[in-house]
Amino acid sequence: MIQNYLTNTVERYASKWLVLAIDVVIVAFSFVLSYFIRFNLTFNFDVDKLFVQLPWVLFIALISFLMIGSYKGVVRHTGMRDVYNIFNAICLASIFTIFLVLANRKFQLADNFTIPLSIIIINSLISFVALVASRYVFKTLFHGFVNENGFNSAKNVVIYGAGNSGILTHGALTNHSKSNVKVVGYVDKDRKKIGKLINGVNVYGPEILTKDFISKKRISEVIFCIQNIDHKKLNQLVEGLVDFPVLVKIIPPVEDWINGELKASQIKTVQIEDLLNRKPIAITNSKISEEVKDKVIFVTGGAGSIGSEIVRQICRYNFRSLVIIDQAESALYDLQQELKQKGYHNFIPIVGDVRDKNRMNYIFQEHKPDLVFHAAAYKHVPLMEYNSYEAIKINIAGTKTIVDLAIQYNIDKFVLVSTDKAVNPTNVMGASKRIAEIYVSCKQQESKTKFITTRFGNVLGSNGSVIPLFRKQIEHGGPITLTHKDITRYFMTIPEASQLVLEAGAMGEGGEIFIFDMGESVKIYDLAKNMIKLSGLSYPEDIDIKVTGLRPGEKLYEELLANGENTLPTYHEKIKISKTRDLDYVDLRSKIDELCISNLFFSENTIQLMKSIVPEYISKNSKLCELDKDEKVSFDNSTLTTVKPN
């Protein structure tokens, strides 16, 4: 409170006009002092001429300060930019003064106004030094007073990287008006820089970052300022710090800086997403632009995690119309407002349910789409395990409705958003998505519409995903709940997942299942421990991890390929095409029709029907395991057989 009072008092009384007045007074003293220096600290000069020249010098200085705006900087946060402004103002004043002296010599504008060139130069140097020194003296006194009286809650930070980004980060931190930060050192592996000073701050080698050094210097944050750092290298550096009681932060890429300038508010805490052991996937978007050009595009589930990002990315291209369909009114409204704020208006938000065939038929008839991205689905494994009616109704029947309409209205391409849980499913949700994949494949055999499937792992930051859940548990003091210590998952970001869907729509010719090369899977137990440490807390002292056991239908390990599936390459090294085994599409289609009808009447045999459509579907950790007791499924590389137990 006292610090705020001091700050407000300084801002109130030390206005820019007061700063301007003080600057002019400093120039006056500098001009007088320059005469004393020029004449060996004596009065062997015409004092009368001095008093004639002084008003002109001050007037010129005043005009220069006003033109450059050097008086507008916040004095207690003086930085290099303020020094540059003072330098420019003094140079401008010197040029004006010399010009006026020369003009007076030729045209005799004023008597006794003949300032020696040496006086002008000495005055410029003294004025520059005095103006800069006055600001830094005030800055030092202000911060010294605040620190001495305990009003400052300054954080000691270390900047990792003594290059241009590190120096700019130092400036952003020290010049930020609301930032109480003290940079105690740079860390850099360049031996030529170690031991030197940058902005008055020592440069250390990486080996200095020890527990003793952090404790002695009371460091609370380490900020990584290395542009284009290798993902694995960042992972190693950060993991070397997570055991220390410090927050680890990182600056954004240069292209994300605001108007080319780094702001302190852009420096963010390193997130667990930054440490996943996989290089972010970049996809060339040239084909996407051609694919969506002048077309009417539908996105079902368009307000969900994946659907909304697909919408955001499509908005960058030249399409004819974009129809966003979702039954979640609030989420759709939020997306509508976001797009409008970004300047996008060529879209139509529609509240509708893909399970309502009449409603969907009306929308298709009215807008006549060329391209459909079907992202509408229920995806939560434990919830769907005992709510199979809803899973079948939206994931299967809803997909069936949109697929049938796509054929009816001669749509060019239909892209299904699927999941790795559809591979050798162990739960209702995964089985329902696999059946949706099968139905899409069935229709590919008998229509001109090109049906394409995309399949990927867990999406970071999506609704209900593990990382947001862990964050909430950490915010509430823990414990973090984990179903099994050995459980692993594949991860990708929402933009990556959405790019895959769009790229699939562009490159697909019909009948493909596209999958990502997602690198190595991540052990969730390690992920949870790193999240605790990145939050500045310790495990298990501050936040513990509680193992609760596998949930109904949950796997220890996810797969991207089913037994009997192989992959074919595409023009992008990270995108593969799954080569699926042959299926009896006529029989499967009739079974899917039967399943959808049975589900409408709440039949008890719907799960058995699902297992007959997807023989590899074997329940785990669920009451539905009872249905698998009569038979088990075995595989080889090319065939699927059902084996009766002895």
C-alpha positions as CSV (number, residue, x, y, z in Angstrom):
1,M,0.0,0.0,0.0
2,I,2.8,2.4,1.0
3,Q,4.7,1.5,-2.3
4,N,1.5,2.3,-4.3
5,Y,1.2,5.6,-2.4
6,L,4.8,6.6,-3.2
7,T,4.4,5.6,-6.8
8,N,1.1,7.6,-7.2
9,T,2.7,10.6,-5.4
10,V,5.7,10.5,-7.8
11,E,3.4,10.2,-10.8
12,R,1.3,13.0,-9.6
13,Y,4.0,15.6,-8.8
14,A,6.9,14.4,-11.0
15,S,4.9,15.1,-14.2
16,K,6.4,15.3,-17.6
17,W,6.2,19.1,-17.5
18,L,8.3,19.1,-14.3
19,V,10.8,16.8,-15.9
20,L,10.9,19.2,-18.9
21,A,11.5,22.2,-16.6
22,I,14.3,20.4,-14.7
23,D,15.9,19.4,-18.1
24,V,15.9,23.0,-19.2
25,V,17.5,24.1,-15.9
26,I,20.2,21.4,-16.3
27,V,21.0,22.7,-19.7
28,A,21.3,26.3,-18.3
29,F,23.8,25.1,-15.7
30,S,25.7,23.1,-18.3
31,F,25.9,26.1,-20.6
32,V,27.4,28.3,-17.8
33,L,29.7,25.5,-16.7
34,S,30.9,25.0,-20.3
35,Y,32.2,28.7,-20.3
36,F,34.1,28.1,-17.1
37,I,35.7,25.0,-18.5
38,R,36.5,26.7,-21.8
39,F,38.3,29.6,-20.0
40,N,40.1,27.4,-17.4
41,L,37.6,27.9,-14.6
42,T,38.0,31.7,-14.7
43,F,35.8,34.7,-15.5
44,N,38.0,35.7,-18.4
45,F,35.0,36.0,-20.7
46,D,32.3,38.5,-21.4
47,V,29.5,37.7,-18.8
48,D,27.1,40.1,-20.6
49,K,27.3,38.1,-23.8
50,L,26.7,34.9,-21.7
51,F,23.4,36.3,-20.4
52,V,22.4,37.3,-24.0
53,Q,23.2,33.8,-25.3
54,L,21.6,31.8,-22.5
55,P,17.9,32.5,-23.3
56,W,18.5,31.5,-26.9
57,V,20.2,28.3,-25.9
58,L,17.4,27.4,-23.5
59,F,14.7,28.2,-26.1
60,I,16.5,26.0,-28.6
61,A,16.8,23.2,-26.0
62,L,13.1,23.5,-25.1
63,I,12.1,23.2,-28.7
64,S,14.4,20.1,-29.2
65,F,13.0,18.4,-26.0
66,L,9.4,19.0,-27.2
67,M,10.2,17.7,-30.7
68,I,12.0,14.5,-29.5
69,G,9.8,13.9,-26.4
70,S,12.7,13.0,-24.2
71,Y,10.9,14.4,-21.2
72,K,8.0,11.9,-21.5
73,G,9.8,8.8,-20.2
74,V,9.0,7.5,-16.7
75,V,12.2,8.6,-14.8
76,R,12.2,5.8,-12.2
77,H,12.2,3.3,-15.2
78,T,14.8,5.0,-17.3
79,G,16.3,2.7,-19.9
80,M,18.4,2.7,-23.0
81,R,15.5,4.1,-25.1
82,D,15.3,7.1,-22.9
83,V,19.1,7.6,-23.2
84,Y,18.7,7.5,-27.0
85,N,16.0,10.1,-26.9
86,I,18.1,12.5,-24.7
87,F,21.1,12.0,-27.1
88,N,18.9,12.8,-30.1
89,A,17.4,15.9,-28.4
90,I,20.9,17.2,-27.5
91,C,22.2,16.6,-31.1
92,L,19.2,18.4,-32.5
93,A,19.7,21.4,-30.1
94,S,23.4,21.6,-31.1
95,I,22.5,21.6,-34.8
96,F,19.9,24.3,-34.3
97,T,22.4,26.4,-32.2
98,I,25.1,26.1,-34.8
99,F,22.7,27.0,-37.5
100,L,21.5,30.1,-35.6
101,V,25.0,31.3,-34.8
102,L,26.0,31.0,-38.5
103,A,22.8,32.8,-39.6
104,N,23.5,35.5,-37.1
105,R,27.0,36.0,-38.4
106,K,25.7,36.5,-41.9
107,F,22.5,38.5,-41.3
108,Q,23.3,40.1,-37.9
109,L,20.0,39.0,-36.3
110,A,21.1,39.7,-32.7
111,D,23.9,41.5,-31.1
112,N,26.5,39.7,-29.0
113,F,25.2,36.3,-30.2
114,T,28.4,34.7,-31.2
115,I,28.9,31.4,-29.4
116,P,32.3,29.7,-30.0
117,L,32.0,26.3,-31.6
118,S,34.0,24.8,-28.7
119,I,31.4,26.1,-26.2
120,I,28.6,24.4,-28.2
121,I,30.4,21.1,-28.2
122,I,31.4,21.3,-24.5
123,N,27.8,22.3,-23.6
124,S,26.4,19.3,-25.6
125,L,28.6,16.8,-23.8
126,I,28.0,18.2,-20.3
127,S,24.2,18.5,-21.0
128,F,24.0,14.9,-22.2
129,V,25.9,13.5,-19.2
130,A,24.0,15.6,-16.7
131,L,20.6,14.8,-18.1
132,V,21.3,11.0,-18.1
133,A,23.0,11.1,-14.7
134,S,20.1,13.1,-13.2
135,R,17.6,10.4,-14.3
136,Y,19.7,7.5,-13.0
137,V,20.3,9.3,-9.7
138,F,16.6,9.7,-9.2
139,K,16.0,6.1,-10.3
140,T,18.6,4.8,-7.9
141,L,17.3,6.9,-5.0
142,F,13.7,5.9,-5.6
143,H,14.4,2.2,-5.8
144,G,16.9,2.4,-2.9
145,F,14.3,4.1,-0.7
146,V,11.7,1.5,-1.6
147,N,14.0,-1.4,-1.0
148,E,15.4,0.0,2.2
149,N,12.0,0.5,3.7
150,G,10.8,-3.0,2.7
151,F,8.2,-1.8,0.3
152,N,9.5,-3.6,-2.7
153,S,8.6,-7.3,-3.3
154,A,11.2,-7.5,-6.1
155,K,11.9,-10.9,-7.7
156,N,15.4,-12.0,-8.4
157,V,15.7,-13.6,-11.8
158,V,18.3,-15.2,-14.0
159,I,18.2,-14.8,-17.8
160,Y,19.3,-17.9,-19.6
161,G,20.9,-16.7,-22.9
162,A,23.1,-13.6,-23.2
163,G,22.3,-12.9,-26.8
164,N,20.1,-10.3,-28.4
165,S,16.9,-11.9,-27.0
166,G,18.3,-12.0,-23.5
167,I,19.4,-8.3,-23.6
168,L,15.9,-7.3,-24.9
169,T,14.3,-9.4,-22.2
170,H,16.4,-7.5,-19.6
171,G,15.1,-4.2,-21.0
172,A,11.5,-5.4,-21.1
173,L,11.8,-6.5,-17.4
174,T,13.5,-3.4,-16.0
175,N,11.5,-0.9,-18.0
176,H,8.1,-2.4,-17.4
177,S,6.3,0.0,-15.1
178,K,4.6,-2.7,-13.0
179,S,7.5,-5.0,-12.9
180,N,9.5,-5.3,-9.6
181,V,12.3,-7.5,-11.0
182,K,16.0,-7.6,-10.4
183,V,18.2,-9.4,-13.0
184,V,21.0,-10.9,-10.9
185,G,22.8,-12.5,-13.8
186,Y,22.9,-14.0,-17.3
187,V,23.7,-17.6,-18.0
188,D,25.3,-18.5,-21.3
189,K,27.5,-21.3,-22.6
190,D,29.6,-19.0,-24.8
191,R,32.9,-18.9,-23.1
192,K,33.7,-15.5,-24.7
193,K,30.9,-13.9,-22.8
194,I,31.3,-15.6,-19.4
195,G,32.8,-13.3,-16.8
196,K,31.8,-10.1,-18.6
197,L,29.1,-7.6,-17.8
198,I,26.0,-6.8,-19.9
199,N,23.9,-3.9,-18.7
200,G,25.9,-4.1,-15.6
201,V,24.9,-7.7,-14.9
202,N,27.4,-10.6,-14.7
203,V,27.4,-13.4,-17.3
204,Y,27.8,-16.9,-15.8
205,G,28.4,-20.3,-17.2
206,P,25.6,-22.9,-17.1
207,E,27.4,-24.8,-14.3
208,I,26.5,-21.9,-11.9
209,L,22.9,-22.9,-11.7
210,T,23.1,-25.0,-8.5
211,K,20.9,-25.2,-5.5
212,D,23.5,-23.2,-3.4
213,F,23.7,-20.4,-6.0
214,I,19.9,-20.2,-6.3
215,S,19.5,-20.1,-2.6
216,K,22.3,-17.6,-2.0
217,K,21.0,-15.2,-4.6
218,R,17.4,-15.8,-3.6
219,I,16.5,-16.5,-7.3
220,S,12.8,-17.0,-7.9
221,E,12.7,-17.3,-11.7
222,V,14.9,-18.5,-14.5
223,I,13.9,-17.1,-17.9
224,F,15.0,-18.9,-21.1
225,C,15.7,-16.4,-23.9
226,I,17.1,-18.6,-26.7
227,Q,15.3,-18.3,-30.0
228,N,14.7,-21.4,-32.1
229,I,16.0,-23.6,-29.3
230,D,15.9,-27.3,-30.1
231,H,12.9,-29.0,-28.4
232,K,15.0,-31.7,-26.8
233,K,17.6,-29.2,-25.6
234,L,14.9,-27.1,-23.9
235,N,13.5,-30.2,-22.3
236,Q,17.0,-31.1,-20.9
237,L,17.6,-27.6,-19.6
238,V,14.2,-27.2,-18.0
239,E,14.3,-30.7,-16.4
240,G,17.6,-29.8,-14.9
241,L,15.9,-27.0,-13.0
242,V,12.5,-28.4,-12.0
243,D,14.0,-29.8,-8.8
244,F,15.0,-26.3,-7.6
245,P,12.5,-23.9,-5.9
246,V,12.3,-21.6,-9.0
247,L,9.7,-20.9,-11.6
248,V,11.0,-21.6,-15.1
249,K,9.8,-19.1,-17.8
250,I,10.3,-18.7,-21.5
251,I,10.0,-15.8,-24.0
252,P,7.8,-16.3,-27.1
253,P,9.3,-16.5,-30.6
254,V,10.2,-13.1,-32.2
255,E,7.4,-13.3,-34.7
256,D,4.9,-13.2,-31.7
257,W,6.4,-10.0,-30.2
258,I,4.0,-7.1,-30.2
259,N,5.0,-4.7,-33.1
260,G,8.5,-6.3,-33.0
261,E,9.0,-5.4,-29.3
262,L,9.0,-7.9,-26.4
263,K,6.6,-7.0,-23.6
264,A,7.2,-8.3,-20.0
265,S,3.6,-9.6,-20.0
266,Q,4.5,-12.0,-22.9
267,I,7.1,-13.9,-20.8
268,K,5.2,-17.0,-19.7
269,T,5.8,-19.9,-17.4
270,V,7.0,-23.0,-19.2
271,Q,4.1,-25.3,-19.6
272,I,4.2,-29.0,-19.7
273,E,3.2,-28.8,-23.4
274,D,6.6,-27.2,-24.0
275,L,8.4,-30.3,-22.6
276,L,6.7,-33.1,-24.4
277,N,9.3,-35.2,-26.1
278,R,8.3,-34.4,-29.6
279,K,9.2,-31.7,-32.0
280,P,6.0,-29.7,-33.1
281,I,4.7,-30.8,-36.4
282,A,4.6,-28.3,-39.2
283,I,2.4,-29.0,-42.2
284,T,2.6,-27.2,-45.5
285,N,-0.8,-25.6,-46.2
286,S,-0.6,-25.0,-49.9
287,K,-3.0,-27.7,-50.8
288,I,-5.5,-26.6,-48.1
289,S,-5.8,-23.2,-49.7
290,E,-6.7,-24.7,-53.1
291,E,-9.1,-27.3,-51.5
292,V,-11.3,-24.8,-49.7
293,K,-11.2,-22.0,-52.3
294,D,-14.7,-20.8,-53.3
295,K,-16.4,-23.7,-51.4
296,V,-19.2,-24.0,-48.9
297,I,-17.7,-25.8,-45.8
298,F,-19.6,-27.5,-42.9
299,V,-17.9,-28.1,-39.5
300,T,-20.0,-30.2,-37.2
301,G,-19.1,-30.0,-33.5
302,G,-17.6,-26.7,-34.6
303,A,-17.6,-25.2,-31.1
304,G,-15.6,-28.0,-29.5
305,S,-11.9,-28.2,-28.9
306,I,-10.9,-29.6,-32.3
307,G,-13.9,-28.2,-34.3
308,S,-13.3,-24.6,-33.1
309,E,-9.6,-24.8,-34.1
310,I,-10.6,-26.2,-37.5
311,V,-12.9,-23.2,-37.9
312,R,-10.2,-20.7,-36.9
313,Q,-7.7,-22.2,-39.4
314,I,-10.3,-22.3,-42.2
315,C,-11.1,-18.6,-41.6
316,R,-7.7,-17.7,-42.9
317,Y,-8.5,-19.0,-46.4
318,N,-10.7,-17.8,-49.3
319,F,-13.9,-20.0,-49.0
320,R,-17.3,-19.1,-50.1
321,S,-19.2,-19.8,-46.9
322,L,-18.4,-21.5,-43.6
323,V,-21.3,-23.1,-41.6
324,I,-20.5,-24.0,-38.0
325,I,-22.9,-26.5,-36.4
326,D,-23.0,-27.4,-32.7
327,Q,-25.6,-28.2,-30.1
328,A,-23.7,-26.3,-27.3
329,E,-25.3,-22.9,-27.5
330,S,-22.9,-21.1,-25.1
331,A,-19.7,-22.4,-26.6
332,L,-21.0,-21.6,-30.1
333,Y,-21.8,-18.0,-29.0
334,D,-18.3,-17.6,-27.5
335,L,-16.7,-18.8,-30.8
336,Q,-19.0,-16.4,-32.8
337,Q,-17.9,-13.4,-30.7
338,E,-14.2,-14.4,-31.0
339,L,-14.3,-14.7,-34.8
340,K,-16.1,-11.3,-35.1
341,Q,-13.6,-9.7,-32.9
342,K,-10.8,-11.0,-35.2
343,G,-12.5,-9.5,-38.2
344,Y,-14.1,-12.7,-39.6
345,H,-17.7,-12.4,-40.7
346,N,-18.2,-14.9,-43.6
347,F,-19.5,-17.7,-41.4
348,I,-22.9,-18.9,-40.2
349,P,-23.3,-20.3,-36.7
350,I,-26.1,-22.8,-36.4
351,V,-27.4,-24.4,-33.2
352,G,-28.3,-27.9,-34.2
353,D,-27.8,-31.6,-33.2
354,V,-26.3,-34.0,-35.7
355,R,-28.7,-36.7,-34.3
356,D,-31.7,-34.7,-35.7
357,K,-32.0,-35.9,-39.3
358,N,-34.8,-33.5,-40.3
359,R,-32.9,-30.5,-39.0
360,M,-29.6,-31.6,-40.6
361,N,-31.4,-32.3,-43.9
362,Y,-32.9,-28.8,-43.9
363,I,-29.4,-27.3,-43.2
364,F,-27.8,-29.3,-46.0
365,Q,-30.7,-28.4,-48.4
366,E,-30.4,-24.7,-47.6
367,H,-26.6,-24.3,-47.8
368,K,-25.5,-27.2,-50.1
369,P,-22.0,-27.8,-48.8
370,D,-19.0,-29.0,-50.8
371,L,-16.9,-30.1,-47.9
372,V,-17.8,-31.5,-44.5
373,F,-15.5,-31.8,-41.4
374,H,-17.3,-34.1,-38.9
375,A,-15.9,-33.4,-35.4
376,A,-19.2,-33.8,-33.5
377,A,-18.8,-36.7,-30.9
378,Y,-18.9,-37.7,-27.3
379,K,-15.3,-38.5,-26.3
380,H,-15.1,-39.1,-22.5
381,V,-14.3,-42.8,-21.9
382,P,-15.5,-43.3,-18.4
383,L,-18.8,-41.4,-19.0
384,M,-19.6,-43.2,-22.2
385,E,-18.9,-46.6,-20.7
386,Y,-22.2,-46.6,-18.9
387,N,-24.0,-44.2,-21.2
388,S,-23.8,-46.3,-24.3
389,Y,-27.1,-45.1,-25.6
390,E,-25.7,-41.6,-26.0
391,A,-22.4,-42.8,-27.4
392,I,-24.2,-44.9,-30.1
393,K,-26.7,-42.1,-30.8
394,I,-24.2,-39.4,-31.5
395,N,-20.9,-41.1,-32.4
396,I,-22.5,-43.7,-34.7
397,A,-26.1,-42.6,-35.6
398,G,-25.0,-39.0,-35.7
399,T,-22.1,-39.8,-38.1
400,K,-24.5,-42.1,-40.1
401,T,-26.9,-39.2,-40.5
402,I,-24.2,-36.7,-41.8
403,V,-22.6,-39.4,-44.0
404,D,-26.0,-40.3,-45.6
405,L,-26.8,-36.6,-46.2
406,A,-23.3,-36.1,-47.7
407,I,-24.1,-38.8,-50.3
408,Q,-27.6,-37.5,-50.9
409,Y,-26.4,-34.0,-51.6
410,N,-23.3,-35.1,-53.7
411,I,-20.7,-33.6,-51.4
412,D,-17.2,-33.7,-52.7
413,K,-15.4,-34.7,-49.5
414,F,-16.3,-35.8,-46.0
415,V,-13.6,-35.8,-43.3
416,L,-14.2,-37.8,-40.1
417,V,-12.3,-36.9,-36.9
418,S,-11.5,-40.1,-35.1
419,T,-9.3,-41.2,-32.3
420,D,-6.6,-43.7,-31.4
421,K,-9.1,-45.2,-28.9
422,A,-10.8,-46.7,-31.9
423,V,-7.8,-49.0,-32.3
424,N,-8.4,-52.4,-30.7
425,P,-11.0,-50.6,-28.5
426,T,-11.5,-51.5,-24.8
427,N,-14.4,-49.2,-24.1
428,V,-17.7,-48.1,-25.6
429,M,-16.4,-44.7,-26.7
430,G,-13.5,-46.2,-28.7
431,A,-15.8,-48.9,-30.2
432,S,-18.4,-46.3,-31.2
433,K,-15.7,-44.3,-33.0
434,R,-14.3,-47.5,-34.7
435,I,-17.9,-48.3,-36.0
436,A,-18.1,-44.8,-37.3
437,E,-14.9,-45.4,-39.2
438,I,-16.3,-48.6,-40.6
439,Y,-19.5,-47.0,-41.7
440,V,-17.5,-44.3,-43.5
441,S,-15.5,-47.0,-45.2
442,C,-18.7,-48.8,-46.2
443,K,-20.1,-45.8,-47.9
444,Q,-16.8,-45.1,-49.7
445,Q,-17.4,-48.3,-51.6
446,E,-20.8,-47.2,-53.0
447,S,-20.7,-43.4,-53.6
448,K,-18.8,-40.7,-55.4
449,T,-18.2,-38.7,-52.2
450,K,-14.6,-39.1,-51.0
451,F,-14.7,-40.3,-47.4
452,I,-11.6,-39.7,-45.3
453,T,-10.7,-40.5,-41.7
454,T,-8.2,-38.9,-39.5
455,R,-6.9,-40.7,-36.3
456,F,-4.8,-39.1,-33.6
457,G,-4.0,-39.3,-29.9
458,N,-4.8,-37.2,-26.9
459,V,-5.1,-33.4,-27.6
460,L,-3.4,-31.0,-25.2
461,G,-5.7,-28.5,-23.6
462,S,-8.9,-30.0,-25.1
463,N,-12.0,-30.1,-22.9
464,G,-11.6,-32.8,-20.3
465,S,-8.0,-33.8,-21.2
466,V,-5.5,-34.7,-18.5
467,I,-3.4,-31.6,-18.4
468,P,-6.2,-29.1,-17.6
469,L,-7.4,-31.6,-14.9
470,F,-4.0,-31.8,-13.3
471,R,-3.7,-28.0,-13.3
472,K,-7.0,-27.6,-11.5
473,Q,-5.9,-30.2,-8.9
474,I,-2.6,-28.4,-8.4
475,E,-4.4,-25.0,-8.0
476,H,-6.6,-26.6,-5.3
477,G,-3.6,-28.0,-3.4
478,G,-3.8,-31.5,-4.7
479,P,-3.5,-34.4,-4.7
480,I,-3.2,-35.2,-8.4
481,T,-5.2,-38.3,-9.2
482,L,-3.6,-40.8,-11.5
483,T,-5.2,-44.1,-12.6
484,H,-1.9,-46.1,-12.9
485,K,1.8,-45.4,-12.5
486,D,2.7,-47.0,-15.8
487,I,0.0,-45.5,-18.0
488,T,1.2,-43.8,-21.2
489,R,-0.4,-41.6,-23.8
490,Y,0.4,-40.0,-27.2
491,F,-0.1,-36.2,-27.2
492,M,-0.4,-33.5,-29.8
493,T,-1.5,-29.9,-29.7
494,I,-4.9,-28.6,-30.8
495,P,-3.5,-26.7,-33.8
496,E,-1.5,-29.8,-34.9
497,A,-4.6,-32.0,-34.7
498,S,-6.6,-29.4,-36.7
499,Q,-3.9,-29.1,-39.3
500,L,-4.0,-32.9,-39.8
501,V,-7.8,-32.8,-40.4
502,L,-7.4,-30.0,-42.9
503,E,-4.4,-31.5,-44.6
504,A,-6.3,-34.9,-44.8
505,G,-9.2,-33.1,-46.5
506,A,-6.8,-31.7,-49.0
507,M,-4.6,-34.7,-49.8
508,G,-7.3,-37.5,-49.4
509,E,-8.7,-39.2,-52.4
510,G,-11.2,-41.3,-50.5
511,G,-11.0,-44.4,-48.2
512,E,-7.8,-43.4,-46.3
513,I,-7.3,-43.4,-42.6
514,F,-4.6,-40.8,-41.9
515,I,-2.5,-41.0,-38.8
516,F,0.3,-39.0,-37.3
517,D,3.8,-40.1,-36.5
518,M,3.5,-38.7,-32.9
519,G,6.9,-39.8,-31.7
520,E,7.2,-41.5,-28.3
521,S,4.3,-41.9,-25.9
522,V,4.5,-39.9,-22.6
523,K,4.4,-41.5,-19.2
524,I,1.6,-39.7,-17.3
525,Y,3.2,-40.2,-13.9
526,D,6.3,-38.3,-15.1
527,L,4.1,-35.7,-16.7
528,A,2.3,-35.2,-13.3
529,K,5.6,-34.8,-11.4
530,N,7.0,-32.3,-13.9
531,M,3.7,-30.2,-13.7
532,I,4.0,-30.0,-9.9
533,K,7.6,-28.8,-10.2
534,L,7.0,-26.4,-13.0
535,S,4.3,-24.8,-10.7
536,G,7.1,-23.9,-8.2
537,L,6.0,-26.7,-5.9
538,S,7.6,-29.9,-4.7
539,Y,6.5,-33.5,-4.9
540,P,5.4,-35.1,-2.6
541,E,5.8,-32.4,0.1
542,D,3.5,-29.8,-1.4
543,I,1.5,-31.8,-3.9
544,D,1.1,-35.6,-3.7
545,I,0.1,-38.0,-6.5
546,K,-2.7,-40.5,-5.6
547,V,-3.0,-43.6,-7.7
548,T,-6.7,-44.5,-8.0
549,G,-6.7,-47.5,-10.4
550,L,-7.7,-47.8,-14.0
551,R,-11.1,-46.3,-14.9
552,P,-13.8,-48.4,-16.7
553,G,-12.7,-49.1,-20.3
554,E,-9.3,-47.4,-19.8
555,K,-6.1,-48.8,-21.4
556,L,-2.6,-48.7,-20.1
557,Y,-1.2,-48.0,-23.5
558,E,-2.9,-46.4,-26.6
559,E,-2.2,-47.6,-30.1
560,L,-2.5,-45.8,-33.5
561,L,-2.7,-49.0,-35.6
562,A,-4.9,-52.0,-35.1
563,N,-3.6,-55.6,-35.5
564,G,-3.4,-56.3,-39.2
565,E,-2.9,-52.7,-40.2
566,N,0.3,-51.3,-41.9
567,T,1.1,-47.8,-43.0
568,L,1.9,-46.2,-46.3
569,P,3.9,-42.9,-46.6
570,T,2.5,-39.6,-47.9
571,Y,4.3,-36.5,-49.1
572,H,4.6,-35.3,-45.5
573,E,7.0,-37.4,-43.4
574,K,4.8,-37.1,-40.2
575,I,1.6,-38.2,-41.9
576,K,0.9,-41.8,-42.7
577,I,-2.0,-43.7,-44.3
578,S,-3.2,-46.8,-42.4
579,K,-3.6,-49.8,-44.7
580,T,-6.5,-51.6,-43.2
581,R,-7.5,-55.2,-43.5
582,D,-10.4,-56.2,-45.8
583,L,-13.9,-56.1,-44.3
584,D,-17.3,-57.5,-45.3
585,Y,-18.9,-54.1,-45.9
586,V,-22.3,-55.4,-46.8
587,D,-22.7,-57.4,-43.6
588,L,-21.2,-54.7,-41.5
589,R,-23.5,-52.0,-42.9
590,S,-26.6,-54.1,-42.1
591,K,-25.3,-54.7,-38.6
592,I,-24.7,-51.0,-38.1
593,D,-28.2,-50.2,-39.3
594,E,-29.5,-52.8,-36.8
595,L,-27.4,-51.3,-34.0
596,C,-28.8,-47.8,-34.6
597,I,-32.4,-49.1,-34.6
598,S,-31.9,-51.3,-31.5
599,N,-30.4,-48.3,-29.7
600,L,-33.6,-46.2,-30.4
601,F,-35.6,-48.8,-28.5
602,F,-33.1,-49.1,-25.6
603,S,-32.3,-52.7,-26.5
604,E,-30.1,-54.5,-24.0
605,N,-28.1,-56.2,-26.8
606,T,-26.5,-53.1,-28.2
607,I,-23.1,-53.8,-26.7
608,Q,-23.2,-57.3,-28.0
609,L,-24.0,-55.9,-31.5
610,M,-21.0,-53.5,-31.1
611,K,-18.7,-56.4,-30.3
612,S,-20.0,-58.3,-33.3
613,I,-19.2,-55.4,-35.6
614,V,-15.8,-54.8,-34.0
615,P,-14.6,-58.3,-32.9
616,E,-11.4,-56.8,-31.5
617,Y,-13.4,-54.8,-29.0
618,I,-12.7,-56.4,-25.6
619,S,-13.8,-54.5,-22.5
620,K,-11.4,-53.7,-19.7
621,N,-11.9,-52.7,-16.1
622,S,-15.6,-52.5,-16.7
623,K,-18.9,-54.4,-15.9
624,L,-19.1,-55.0,-19.6
625,C,-16.2,-57.5,-19.3
626,E,-19.0,-60.0,-18.5
627,L,-20.0,-60.0,-22.1
628,D,-16.5,-61.2,-23.2
629,K,-16.5,-64.4,-21.1
630,D,-18.0,-66.6,-23.8
631,E,-15.3,-65.9,-26.4
632,K,-11.9,-64.3,-26.9
633,V,-10.3,-62.8,-30.0
634,S,-7.0,-63.6,-31.4
635,F,-5.1,-62.0,-34.3
636,D,-2.4,-62.6,-36.8
637,N,-1.0,-60.2,-39.3
638,S,-3.7,-60.6,-42.0
639,T,-6.8,-62.3,-40.6
640,L,-9.2,-61.9,-37.7
641,T,-10.5,-65.0,-36.1
642,T,-12.8,-65.7,-33.1
643,V,-11.6,-68.6,-30.9
644,K,-13.9,-70.4,-28.5
645,P,-12.2,-71.1,-25.1
646,N,-11.6,-74.7,-24.2
